[in-house]
């Protein structure tokens, strides 16, 4: 497959700029139906342009076309974020007026930037990998974690938060996007794992105890307070009356009580997802041959990165009511703790992917199974 297919995706994604401007001009009315019609027409135009751009060398992997469409939508989300900030105007005015109220919240605002920058880059990397016949499983699993975290917070937050009574039909237009994304997640997991290492290096790595692996020891020591941090914030959003929870809520992160409900859902997801994840990670760092640890690290790193980017940004954003923003005197500590909580899983992910010997199964173990 030639590089023209990947170039076509790049060109197609940036066509969203003139397309959104034209549709905003044509459909700037008071009708919610205009938003639905515009969305359907945009998808039709994408399909036609994709067929034209990729006619000479059409990729066989169906995920290529999924990523091509998602790259287009990512640029649209970036346009939404930029228009919300007043940097540009006249591109998505009709959608911001008649679309989802979620997009006008601080959390939705940060999601637009995450999707428009980070997800867009991941889509291009996966498109490039498919174009050149390389494995895209690692970057795909990272996207899976990021997407699932966004989805789990997005849908319940829209339903149970203060915007639950303001859901418009455009909210349900996301259903095809969700279904296709879930299908893509399963397809990514089904890709064969390509991690390999010489048998001698595997045996040598697995003979070392935790004390002989100081970096892994640091990760184990990190998992314990990180899990406690998730438990604390989970108890806070569950209205725990204990003094530590109340002090933390009032003087550290009042955003956790934002009636939009997105931070509450986020902390509950951290409580019921991240805490078990940290627990099994400790197990995987103690017991050699846990081959699922690198995959778990990739998914968890993507989920935590997306969650912390949205949470930190929304906690400080001007769209968040002043009473729910981080107090000025607590801002430095808030940033240190939350950035550390978001960065360490990325470092652990890199450690698992770059040096997987301790987690690989030996040949004799495979024969025993």
Buried (B, 14 or more C-beta within 10 A) or exposed (E): BEEBBBBBBBEBBEBBBEBBBEBBEEBBEEEBEBBBBBBEBBBEBBEEBBEEBBEEEEBEBEBBBBBBBBBBBBBBBBBBBBBBEEEBEEBBBBBBEBBBBBBBBBBBBBBBBBBBBBBBEBBBBBBBBBBEEEBBBBBBBBBBBBBBBBBBBBBBBBEBBEBEEEBBEBBEBBEEEEEBBBEBBEBBEEBEBEBEBEEEEBEEBBEEEEEEBEEBBEBBEBBEBBBEBBBBBBBBBEEBEEEEBEEBBEEBBBBBBBEBBBBBBBBBBBBEBBBEBBEBBBEBBEEBBBBEBBBBBBBBBBBBBBBBBBBBBBBBBEBBEEEBBBEEEBBEEBBEBBEBBBBBBBBBBEBBBEBBBBBBBBEEBEEEE
